[in-house]
């Protein structure tokens, strides 16, 4: 809203009464002349603008009952006008009880103040205030004074008032200017009419509202207050709190209303207007508005043509004055549809020039693009519905500008067929014969489709790669531009920016190098100490192994000596017991010991069991024998005696004589005849008893050795423990060294990262310097996406597409290589002709006539494709057609009035159709997937219930 005082300009000029009075007198004489006469079209009259009406058109009232409407004038202007049109109004004049007569005029010449130069500052007292108020403007005002007939007055300046009816003093509100006069203006108050749901007519009304964040939820509804009553909005379309939605009232009562959501984030009226303008601009650029020649115009297409009124200059000025601005088309000529404000010939007897005529430009009609847009939107919506239902489409267009575009759109829509060369008679009605000719070329087309698909995929891959590279270059160039702007700004702020930055970088480099050198020295020292510790540990390990080996040897010696000692102890105990027995019998004198060889002793034992048992028994009755020891002890005795030397035992002569005596005694005992008082024993055992003292001596030596070995063991154990302790100490030292090395290594890694950062910063610094040198050449890099697309397409057409060709004639040659040249040529011509006519409908071969009748036909150029139209109508197919001014729209179900000769217009329409068809197909896929998921869930639940 504007404030009234800001829109008023006070230009007070000195008054020159002499000049103004003369002018008023001249104007009054001219004005009286006009009042006496009846106005007619073509009259030139001088008038004074008393007020401004709707669309800021000047109003001048005559005493003879005429009201003259003059566009492009201001209140208080005195102008010379030409009467262009006269007509009767609907209202009656209160004085004459006749209908008010209106006259529309155009400015011919300005008189009075407006004709003076800028140096002459003469003005009338009544026109002392020039203002910028316009009809339709809205202001916030407060009523200051009371006016006539319950009106309120708002003083804007000393000589200008604003009159507002049905108001009181002190009221505040918004008013809208309705009519402007020289010293005052009329305005009406604007009251916000709040909708109430108590009225049953509110059902079906639509509103744009925002779901408040404080709203509550009740089951499947948002509940909140809307204009004093509760509103229940059903949840749908994924709406959340705070979303702006479009709703429709379903039920209404005095206290609440129920509504459903129609749309999320709906467009406002301004946005819709902008979209309409943009679409119209695109249509004009695509030349959809050019029709056929006026001579060929069909009568049924007159409602889709632009019409103009006879006096186009007047209405173009009115349109410009009402809107304030207009397009280039509206400035050149004024046009209006047939239904828009045509004059009534019965009510106007004065002007026969007011009949609406079609606008002709260069001998062609101009199509009304507003109606084209409506028809196009309706047709596109219907196409999307058919695509969502799963229907197929048949594109027909044999014109040169339409043939290639139709083939592309049909291929891209996946479920479409096309005819783009010639419509043969009976192509749909005589389908059986068409199928026979299609069957001849089907294998050839399959091979071609495979080859073309491979080529297309390869082209897409190359194109995608090029686009990625171009977009990367574009992003890099944009980054370079931003960086360059930043650098220039920094240089402008501080001139020594680069010098300071380089000094900082050098300081960082020196600090990093010093830290790295110190870490390297520390790591070298630690590694040297670690190597020394490792060598000491190796030496200790060698000493420990040697000590361990010696220890094991001594243990083995001790074990062997202990075993020997135990054996000697057993033998000595046996010999001592025998000697004690011998001594005991010798002291008593009852029995004597007799030594016999071991063989004789064994024979006596055998004879004891033989026939001479009695004689032997008699021999043995005199005494008893000492049993021989066990074989194991016997072997040990032999082993001991073999190891002992006689020289070791015969230490002196007395011992030798003692041995001789004992040997003589044994000999005498052998020859003695006294058998009863003798005890027999083997010679070996007897001699063994002689060597007992030497065995005792050896036992003492063994015990002494064992004592020494044990002392050595104790010493080795103590030495081994010392080695182990030193090893543990060295291991602890090595662990500390490893920990210190790991700390140094971690610090070194940190310094390495810092150095890498420094390197990146230094490279950036160097790149920035290079960028500043290269920046003047970089300003043309960031181009628009459309230009990039165009450049890539040009590159593909010039360099890539020529290399992606494939000789299709090879397919024919492979099939005809075993036939003669004449037959091959005729067959090849036949196949090419069939492929030309039926190549786009080969996939329809699987359909019946009933299935074909369910197709949707899209026809470009109805006048040229009348055979196709008649056949489609005969089968009952739905027809969409681009209809030009020479076509009959009654033959078609859905029409799009547009130019069907221009390639750009056909491209625009087919592109829109393709987008909506693809959208419907995507919706169908989503719905089918959702239904499958729901069906699977239902089957799972059903299976679970059965299992239970």
ZIBEL-V81686 format. One record per residue. SS is DSSP state (H for helix, E for strand, - for the rest). PHI is phi in radians with two decimals (NA if undefined). BURIAL is I if it has 24 or more other ideal C-beta (glycine too) atoms within 12 Angstrom, else O. Layout:
# ZIBEL-V81686
SS&PHI&BURIAL ; SS&PHI&BURIAL
This chain:
# ZIBEL-V81686
-&NA&O ; E&-1.73&O ; -&-1.65&O ; H&-1.11&I ; H&-1.10&O ; H&-1.26&O ; H&-1.63&I ; E&-1.93&I ; E&-1.96&O ; E&-1.79&O ; -&-2.03&O ; -&-1.51&O ; -&-2.12&O ; -&-1.11&O ; -&-1.54&O ; -&-2.06&O ; H&-1.16&O ; H&-1.16&O ; H&-1.18&O ; H&-1.12&I ; H&-1.12&O ; H&-1.08&O ; H&-1.18&I ; H&-1.12&I ; H&-1.12&O ; H&-1.12&O ; H&-1.15&I ; H&-1.15&O ; H&-1.10&O ; H&-1.12&I ; H&-1.18&I ; H&-1.11&O ; H&-1.07&O ; H&-1.19&I ; H&-1.17&O ; H&-1.29&O ; -&-1.65&O ; -&-1.52&O ; -&-1.28&I ; -&-2.38&O ; -&-1.12&I ; -&1.76&O ; -&-1.19&I ; E&-1.90&I ; E&-2.30&I ; E&-1.74&I ; E&-2.30&I ; E&-2.07&I ; -&-1.35&I ; -&-1.56&I ; E&-2.67&I ; E&-2.02&I ; -&-1.85&I ; H&-1.08&O ; H&1.04&I ; H&0.98&I ; -&-1.61&I ; E&-1.20&I ; E&-2.12&I ; E&-2.23&I ; E&-1.90&I ; -&-1.81&I ; -&-1.29&O ; -&-1.41&I ; -&1.75&I ; E&-1.49&I ; E&-2.06&I ; E&-1.71&I ; E&-1.85&I ; E&-2.19&I ; -&-1.33&I ; -&1.05&I ; -&-2.34&I ; -&-2.00&I ; -&-1.18&I ; -&1.66&I ; -&-1.30&I ; E&-1.93&I ; E&-2.35&I ; E&-1.79&I ; E&-2.12&I ; E&-2.06&I ; E&-1.26&I ; E&-1.81&I ; E&-2.73&I ; E&-2.32&I ; E&-2.67&I ; E&-1.62&I ; E&-1.56&O ; E&-1.50&O ; E&-1.48&O ; E&-1.84&O ; -&-1.40&O ; -&-1.20&O ; -&-1.40&O ; -&-1.78&O ; -&0.97&O ; -&-2.12&O ; E&-1.16&O ; E&-1.22&I ; E&-1.70&I ; E&-1.92&I ; E&-2.33&I ; E&-1.82&I ; E&-2.30&I ; E&-2.08&I ; E&-1.29&I ; E&-1.76&O ; E&-2.69&O ; E&-1.66&O ; E&-2.15&I ; H&1.27&I ; H&-1.08&I ; H&-1.21&I ; H&-1.56&O ; -&-1.31&O ; -&-1.34&O ; -&-1.21&O ; -&-1.27&O ; -&-1.50&O ; -&-1.84&O ; -&-1.83&I ; -&-2.65&I ; -&-1.37&I ; -&-1.18&O ; -&-1.29&O ; -&-1.89&I ; -&-1.31&I ; E&-2.03&I ; E&-1.73&I ; E&-2.41&I ; -&-1.89&O ; -&-1.21&I ; -&-2.35&I ; -&-1.18&I ; -&1.77&I ; -&-1.27&I ; E&-2.08&O ; E&-2.46&I ; E&-1.61&O ; E&-2.35&I ; E&-2.20&O ; -&-1.25&I ; -&-1.70&O ; E&-2.27&O ; E&-1.64&O ; -&-1.94&I ; -&-1.30&O ; -&0.99&O ; -&0.94&O ; E&-1.83&I ; E&-2.05&I ; E&-2.07&I ; E&-2.08&I ; E&-1.31&I ; E&-1.62&I ; E&-2.53&I ; -&-1.16&O ; -&-2.02&O ; E&-2.44&I ; E&-2.18&I ; E&-2.08&I ; E&-1.80&I ; E&-2.11&I ; E&-1.32&O ; -&0.96&O ; -&-2.38&I ; -&-2.10&O ; -&-1.19&O ; -&1.66&O ; -&-1.24&I ; E&-2.02&O ; E&-3.14&I ; E&-1.86&O ; E&-2.16&I ; E&-2.13&I ; E&-1.20&I ; E&-1.84&I ; E&-2.62&I ; E&-2.10&I ; E&-2.02&I ; -&-1.22&I ; -&-2.00&I ; E&-2.71&I ; E&-2.46&I ; E&-1.76&I ; E&-2.44&I ; E&-2.02&I ; E&-1.27&I ; E&-1.79&O ; -&-1.93&O ; -&-1.25&O ; -&-1.43&O ; -&-1.41&O ; -&-1.25&I ; -&-2.02&O ; -&-1.54&I ; -&-1.19&O ; -&-1.36&O ; H&-1.16&O ; H&-1.24&O ; H&-1.22&I ; -&-1.14&O ; -&1.72&O ; -&-1.25&O ; E&-2.05&O ; E&-2.38&I ; E&-1.83&I ; E&-2.34&I ; E&-1.97&I ; -&-1.19&I ; -&-1.19&O ; -&-1.21&O ; -&-1.55&O ; -&-1.18&I ; E&-1.82&O ; E&-1.99&O ; E&-2.29&O ; -&0.91&O ; -&-1.94&O ; E&-2.34&I ; E&-1.55&I ; E&-2.14&I ; E&-2.81&I ; E&-1.53&O ; E&-2.37&I ; -&0.98&O ; -&1.53&O ; E&-2.33&I ; E&-1.29&I ; E&-2.19&I ; E&-1.79&I ; E&-1.90&I ; E&-1.22&I ; -&-1.30&I ; -&-2.93&O ; -&1.05&O ; -&1.23&O ; -&-1.27&I ; -&-2.17&O ; -&-1.10&O ; -&1.59&O ; -&-1.42&I ; E&-1.65&O ; E&-2.33&I ; E&-1.93&I ; E&-2.09&I ; E&-2.28&I ; E&-1.27&I ; E&-1.73&I ; E&-2.38&O ; E&-2.54&I ; -&-2.48&O ; -&-1.22&O ; -&-1.96&O ; E&-2.63&I ; E&-2.57&I ; E&-2.04&I ; E&-2.34&I ; E&-2.10&I ; E&-1.52&I ; E&-1.72&I ; E&-2.73&O ; E&-1.72&O ; -&0.87&O ; -&-1.23&O ; -&-1.39&O ; -&-1.37&O ; H&-1.12&O ; H&-1.12&O ; H&-1.12&O ; H&-1.13&O ; H&-1.09&O ; H&-1.10&O ; H&-1.07&O ; H&-1.10&O ; H&-1.08&O ; H&-1.11&O ; H&-1.10&I ; H&-1.13&I ; H&-1.09&O ; H&-1.09&I ; H&-1.10&I ; H&-1.15&I ; H&-1.11&O ; -&-1.47&I ; -&1.02&I ; -&-1.36&I ; -&-1.51&I ; E&-1.44&I ; E&-1.69&I ; E&-1.40&I ; E&-1.12&O ; H&-1.08&O ; H&-1.18&O ; H&-1.57&O ; -&-1.14&I ; -&-1.47&I ; H&-1.13&O ; H&-1.29&O ; H&-1.69&I ; H&-1.18&I ; H&-1.26&I ; H&-1.84&I ; E&-1.95&I ; -&-1.27&I ; E&-2.03&I ; E&-2.23&I ; -&-1.62&I ; -&-1.09&I ; -&-1.69&I ; H&-1.26&I ; H&-1.12&I ; H&-1.05&I ; H&-1.30&I ; H&-1.16&I ; H&-1.18&I ; H&-1.07&I ; H&-1.12&I ; H&-1.17&O ; H&-1.23&I ; H&-1.28&I ; H&-1.59&O ; -&1.46&O ; -&-2.71&O ; -&-2.77&O ; -&-1.32&O ; H&-1.14&O ; H&-1.15&O ; H&-1.27&I ; H&-1.30&O ; H&-1.33&O ; -&-2.62&I ; -&-1.81&I ; -&-2.25&I ; E&-2.69&I ; -&-1.12&I ; -&-1.14&I ; -&-1.51&O ; -&-1.62&O ; -&1.08&O ; -&-1.29&O ; -&-1.28&I ; -&-1.59&O ; -&-1.20&O ; -&-1.22&O ; -&-1.37&O ; -&-2.10&I ; -&-1.70&O ; -&-1.54&I ; -&-2.13&I ; -&-1.71&O ; -&-1.57&O ; -&-1.55&I ; -&-1.33&O ; -&-1.27&I ; E&-2.11&I ; E&-1.18&I ; -&-1.36&I ; E&-2.05&O ; E&-2.20&O ; -&0.99&O ; -&1.37&O ; E&-2.12&I ; E&-1.33&I ; E&-1.87&I ; E&-1.38&I ; -&-1.28&I ; H&-1.27&I ; H&-1.12&I ; H&-1.25&I ; H&-1.06&I ; H&-1.13&I ; H&-1.09&O ; H&-1.09&I ; H&-1.16&I ; H&-1.12&O ; H&-1.09&O ; H&-1.15&I ; H&-1.14&I ; H&-1.07&O ; H&-1.17&I ; H&-1.09&I ; H&-1.08&I ; H&-1.12&O ; H&-1.12&I ; H&-1.14&I ; H&-1.17&I ; H&-1.38&O ; -&1.65&O ; -&-1.42&I ; -&-1.76&I ; E&-2.17&I ; E&-2.08&I ; E&-1.59&I ; E&-2.25&I ; -&-3.01&I ; -&-1.79&I ; -&-1.21&I ; H&-1.07&O ; H&-1.20&I ; H&-1.78&I ; H&-1.12&I ; H&-1.19&I ; H&-1.16&I ; H&-1.15&I ; H&-1.10&I ; H&-1.14&I ; H&-1.12&I ; H&-1.14&I ; H&-1.21&I ; H&-1.30&O ; -&-1.44&I ; -&1.23&O ; -&-2.03&I ; E&-2.31&I ; E&-2.17&I ; E&-2.61&I ; E&-2.29&I ; -&-2.22&I ; -&-1.98&I ; -&-2.74&O ; -&-1.59&I ; -&-1.38&I ; -&-1.10&O ; -&1.37&O ; -&-1.13&I ; -&-1.91&I ; -&-1.30&I ; -&-1.86&O ; H&-1.26&I ; H&-1.14&O ; H&-1.24&O ; H&-1.15&I ; H&-1.11&I ; H&-1.12&O ; H&-1.26&I ; H&-1.17&I ; H&-1.11&O ; H&-1.26&O ; H&-1.87&I ; H&-1.11&I ; H&-1.10&O ; H&-1.14&I ; H&-1.17&I ; H&-1.10&O ; H&-1.10&O ; H&-1.12&I ; H&-1.12&O ; H&-1.09&O ; H&-1.13&O ; H&-1.13&O ; H&-1.11&O ; H&-1.09&O ; H&-1.12&O ; H&-1.13&O ; H&-1.09&O ; H&-1.10&O ; H&-1.11&I ; H&-1.07&O ; H&-1.08&O ; H&-1.11&O ; H&-1.12&I ; H&-1.09&O ; H&-1.09&O ; H&-1.12&I ; H&-1.07&O ; H&-1.07&O ; H&-1.14&O ; H&-1.15&I ; H&-1.16&O ; H&-1.12&O ; H&-1.08&O ; H&-1.13&I ; H&-1.10&O ; H&-1.11&O ; H&-1.11&I ; H&-1.11&O ; H&-1.09&O ; H&-1.09&I ; H&-1.13&I ; H&-1.08&O ; H&-1.12&I ; H&-1.10&I ; H&-1.08&O ; H&-1.10&O ; H&-1.13&I ; H&-1.11&O ; H&-1.07&O ; H&-1.14&O ; H&-1.17&O ; H&-1.15&O ; H&-1.20&O ; -&-2.32&O ; -&-1.24&O ; -&-1.59&O ; H&-1.11&O ; H&-1.21&O ; H&-1.15&O ; H&-1.11&O ; H&-1.16&O ; H&-1.17&O ; H&-1.11&O ; H&-1.07&O ; H&-1.13&I ; H&-1.16&O ; H&-1.09&O ; H&-1.06&I ; H&-1.11&O ; H&-1.10&O ; H&-1.10&O ; H&-1.16&I ; H&-1.16&O ; H&-1.09&O ; H&-1.11&O ; H&-1.16&I ; H&-1.13&O ; H&-1.10&O ; H&-1.18&I ; H&-1.15&O ; H&-1.09&O ; H&-1.08&O ; H&-1.17&I ; H&-1.12&O ; H&-1.05&O ; H&-1.12&I ; H&-1.16&O ; H&-1.09&O ; H&-1.09&O ; H&-1.13&I ; H&-1.16&O ; H&-1.07&O ; H&-1.07&I ; H&-1.13&O ; H&-1.13&O ; H&-1.05&O ; H&-1.13&I ; H&-1.13&O ; H&-1.07&O ; H&-1.08&I ; H&-1.13&O ; H&-1.13&O ; H&-1.08&O ; H&-1.14&I ; H&-1.16&O ; H&-1.11&O ; H&-1.06&I ; H&-1.13&O ; H&-1.08&O ; H&-1.06&O ; H&-1.08&I ; H&-1.16&O ; H&-1.07&O ; H&-1.08&I ; H&-1.08&O ; H&-1.13&O ; H&-1.10&O ; H&-1.07&I ; H&-1.12&O ; H&-1.17&O ; H&-1.14&I ; H&-1.12&O ; H&-1.13&O ; H&-1.08&I ; H&-1.06&I ; H&-1.15&O ; H&-1.09&I ; H&-1.06&I ; H&-1.11&O ; H&-1.11&O ; H&-1.16&I ; H&-1.13&I ; H&-1.09&O ; H&-1.13&I ; H&-1.14&I ; H&-1.14&O ; H&-1.11&O ; H&-1.15&I ; H&-1.11&I ; H&-1.12&O ; H&-1.13&O ; H&-1.08&I ; H&-1.10&O ; H&-1.11&O ; H&-1.24&O ; H&-1.18&O ; H&-1.16&O ; H&-1.35&O ; -&1.47&O ; -&-1.36&O ; -&-2.23&I ; E&-2.21&I ; E&-1.62&I ; E&-2.10&I ; E&-1.65&I ; E&-2.15&I ; -&-1.17&O ; H&-1.20&O ; H&-1.21&O ; H&-1.12&O ; H&-1.11&I ; H&-1.26&O ; H&-1.15&O ; H&-1.06&I ; H&-1.20&O ; H&-1.24&O ; H&-1.15&O ; -&-1.07&O ; -&-1.70&O ; -&-1.68&O ; -&-1.23&O ; -&-1.45&O ; H&-1.18&O ; H&-1.25&O ; H&-1.15&O ; H&-1.18&O ; H&-1.12&O ; H&-1.17&O ; H&-1.18&I ; H&-1.50&I ; -&-1.20&O ; -&-1.24&O ; -&-2.84&I ; E&-2.40&O ; E&-2.04&I ; -&-1.62&I ; -&-1.14&O ; -&-1.31&I ; -&-1.21&I ; -&-1.17&O ; H&-1.04&O ; H&-1.11&O ; H&-1.20&I ; H&-1.13&O ; H&-1.10&O ; H&-1.12&I ; H&-1.09&I ; H&-1.08&O ; H&-1.10&O ; H&-1.21&I ; H&-1.18&I ; H&-1.21&O ; H&-1.37&O ; -&-1.38&I ; -&-1.88&O ; H&-1.18&O ; H&-1.15&O ; H&-1.27&O ; H&-1.59&I ; -&-1.52&O ; -&-1.47&O ; -&-2.51&O ; H&-1.26&O ; H&-1.12&O ; H&-1.18&O ; H&-1.13&O ; H&-1.08&O ; H&-1.09&O ; H&-1.15&O ; H&-1.15&O ; H&-1.09&O ; H&-1.13&O ; H&-1.20&O ; H&-1.17&O ; H&-1.07&O ; H&-1.16&I ; H&-1.20&O ; H&-1.12&O ; H&-1.17&I ; H&-1.23&I ; H&-1.62&O ; -&-1.24&O ; -&-1.86&O ; -&-1.48&O ; -&-1.70&I ; -&-1.30&O ; -&-1.67&O ; E&-2.07&I ; E&-2.11&I ; E&-1.56&I ; E&-2.67&I ; E&-1.29&I ; H&-1.12&I ; H&-1.08&I ; H&-1.20&I ; H&-1.18&I ; H&-1.15&I ; H&-1.09&I ; H&-1.16&I ; H&-1.20&I ; -&-1.57&I ; H&-1.09&I ; H&-1.07&O ; H&-1.21&I ; H&-1.17&I ; H&-1.09&O ; H&-1.10&O ; H&-1.11&I ; H&-1.14&I ; H&-1.12&O ; H&-1.08&O ; H&-1.10&I ; H&-1.12&O ; H&-1.13&O ; H&-1.10&O ; H&-1.07&I ; H&-1.09&O ; H&-1.13&O ; H&-1.07&I ; H&-1.15&O ; H&-1.07&O ; H&-1.12&O ; H&-1.06&I ; H&-1.08&O ; H&-1.12&O ; H&-1.11&I ; H&-1.09&O ; H&-1.12&O ; H&-1.14&O ; H&-1.13&I ; H&-1.12&O ; H&-1.08&O ; H&-1.08&I ; H&-1.10&O ; H&-1.08&O ; H&-1.13&O ; H&-1.11&I ; H&-1.07&O ; H&-1.08&O ; H&-1.16&I ; H&-1.12&O ; H&-1.06&O ; H&-1.08&O ; H&-1.12&I ; H&-1.09&O ; H&-1.08&O ; H&-1.09&I ; H&-1.09&O ; H&-1.08&O ; H&-1.09&O ; H&-1.12&I ; H&-1.12&O ; H&-1.09&O ; H&-1.09&I ; H&-1.13&O ; H&-1.10&O ; H&-1.09&O ; H&-1.12&I ; H&-1.12&O ; H&-1.06&O ; H&-1.14&I ; H&-1.15&O ; H&-1.09&O ; H&-1.07&O ; H&-1.16&I ; H&-1.11&O ; H&-1.06&O ; H&-1.05&I ; H&-1.09&O ; H&-1.09&O ; H&-1.08&O ; H&-1.16&O ; H&-1.12&O ; H&-1.05&O ; H&-1.07&I ; H&-1.16&O ; H&-1.15&O ; H&-1.07&I ; H&-1.11&O ; H&-1.15&O ; H&-1.11&I ; H&-1.10&I ; H&-1.25&O ; H&-1.59&O ; H&-1.10&I ; H&-1.05&O ; H&-1.45&O ; H&-1.54&I ; H&-1.23&O ; H&-1.68&O ; -&-1.22&I ; -&-1.28&O ; -&-1.64&O ; -&-1.32&O ; H&-1.17&O ; H&-1.13&O ; H&-1.15&O ; H&-1.08&I ; H&-1.08&O ; H&-1.12&O ; H&-1.13&O ; H&-1.14&I ; H&-1.11&O ; H&-1.08&O ; H&-1.06&O ; H&-1.13&I ; H&-1.20&O ; H&-1.39&O ; H&-1.95&O ; H&-1.58&O ; H&-1.06&O ; H&-1.07&O ; H&-1.52&O ; H&-1.68&O ; -&-1.39&O ; -&-2.39&O ; -&-1.22&O ; -&-1.19&O ; H&-1.19&O ; H&-1.11&O ; H&-1.11&I ; H&-1.17&I ; H&-1.13&O ; H&-1.12&O ; H&-1.40&O ; -&-1.94&O ; -&-1.28&O ; -&-1.73&O ; -&-1.98&O ; -&-1.29&O ; H&-1.15&O ; H&-1.15&O ; H&-1.14&O ; H&-1.11&O ; H&-1.15&O ; H&-1.15&O ; H&-1.11&I ; H&-1.11&I ; H&-1.10&O ; H&-1.13&O ; H&-1.09&I ; H&-1.14&I ; H&-1.16&O ; H&-1.12&I ; H&-1.15&I ; H&-1.15&O ; H&-1.51&I ; H&-2.02&I ; H&-1.13&I ; H&-1.50&I ; H&-2.07&I ; H&-1.15&I ; H&-1.25&I ; H&-1.35&I ; H&-1.12&I ; H&-1.38&O ; -&-1.70&I ; -&-1.58&O ; H&-1.16&O ; H&-1.15&O ; H&-1.17&O ; H&-1.15&I ; H&-1.14&I ; -&-1.46&O ; -&-1.20&I ; E&-2.03&I ; E&-1.66&I ; E&-2.07&I ; E&-1.99&I ; E&-1.90&I ; -&1.50&I ; -&-1.17&I ; -&-1.10&I ; -&-1.45&I ; -&-1.99&I ; H&-1.18&I ; H&-1.08&I ; H&-1.11&I ; H&-1.09&I ; H&-1.13&O ; H&-1.16&I ; H&-1.13&I ; H&-1.17&I ; H&-1.15&O ; H&-1.41&I ; -&1.45&O ; -&-1.40&I ; E&-1.33&I ; E&-2.08&I ; E&-1.94&I ; E&-2.45&I ; E&-1.49&I ; E&-1.89&I ; -&-1.63&I ; -&-1.22&I ; -&-1.65&I ; -&-1.81&I ; -&-1.85&O ; H&-1.27&I ; H&-1.29&O ; H&-1.37&I ; -&-2.06&I ; -&-1.35&I ; E&-2.24&I ; E&-1.87&I ; E&-2.28&I ; E&-1.21&I ; -&-2.84&I ; -&-1.30&I ; -&-1.81&I ; -&-1.82&I ; -&-1.55&I ; H&-1.16&I ; H&-1.15&I ; H&-1.15&I ; H&-1.13&I ; H&-1.09&I ; H&-1.07&I ; H&-1.17&I ; H&-1.17&I ; H&-1.11&O ; H&-1.10&I ; H&-1.08&I ; H&-1.09&I ; H&-1.09&O ; H&-1.26&I ; H&-1.13&I ; H&-1.11&I ; H&-1.11&O ; H&-1.09&I ; H&-1.14&I ; H&-1.11&O ; H&-1.06&O ; H&-1.08&I ; H&-1.09&O ; H&-1.08&O ; H&-1.13&O ; H&-1.14&O ; H&-1.10&O ; H&-1.13&O ; H&-1.14&O ; H&-1.11&O ; H&-1.09&O ; H&-1.11&O ; H&-1.13&O ; H&-1.11&O ; H&-1.10&O ; H&-1.11&O ; H&-1.14&O ; H&-1.10&O ; H&-1.08&O ; H&-1.14&O ; H&-1.12&O ; H&-1.13&O ; H&-1.13&O ; H&-1.12&O ; H&-1.10&O ; -&-1.16&O
